[in-house]
């Protein structure tokens, strides 16, 4: 029985998908995907291109300090999806993701585990993987995001066996961009009439996502400082961590955080720094 594999560069999918939906790339915390629908769409396209049945879908993404986001954890627990994690540097750039994709593509091809590969990326760094897989008899199908000619390497597009493109309508079936919270104007005064900010439930969701993002972006020295702080039994987190997170969340919801929100935020941040299951409750 012949099989096919699907290889997804998450950075490409999120960046180009969000740009197609709203006109410019959005930060990851504002992008929501419906994993089951996305996986169904990938399997449907791969089934049209291939001569067999699915082996699995490989999802390549970065995680600062190896800590998974809630979305990545959902993907990792989805039947048929294999999460492959690289790193993210201090500039927010993924590192090691392309090499993971190339390694998997080559190994599966050499072991004759797949006859077809559907690859979602735009990066020319995977060309070597494409060429080796093809030399082993694997057909490689490249899936891009409209306008694919502008989001993918021309050389990569020339080397693969077939080209497909997802349109805005395709992306909208599984991806949405959350509204950017309105930031409070410096000229706002107490009692002044202003537009309503996020409702309480939305504020909590924004705060939780932002705390995860802020903690994930901390460098190793700050993480070590936070863990020593916790190990010593000291309440909260060091001000070098606590202060910027509080400020960022306040700006995100456009108002001063309530005492309950601040307590929940700090519980969540402390747990994330410690590397244990976390919530704001």
Order of alpha helices (4+ residues) and beta strands (2+ residues): beta-alpha-beta-alpha-beta-alpha-beta-beta-alpha-beta-alpha-beta-alpha-alpha-beta-alpha-beta-alpha-alpha-alpha-alpha
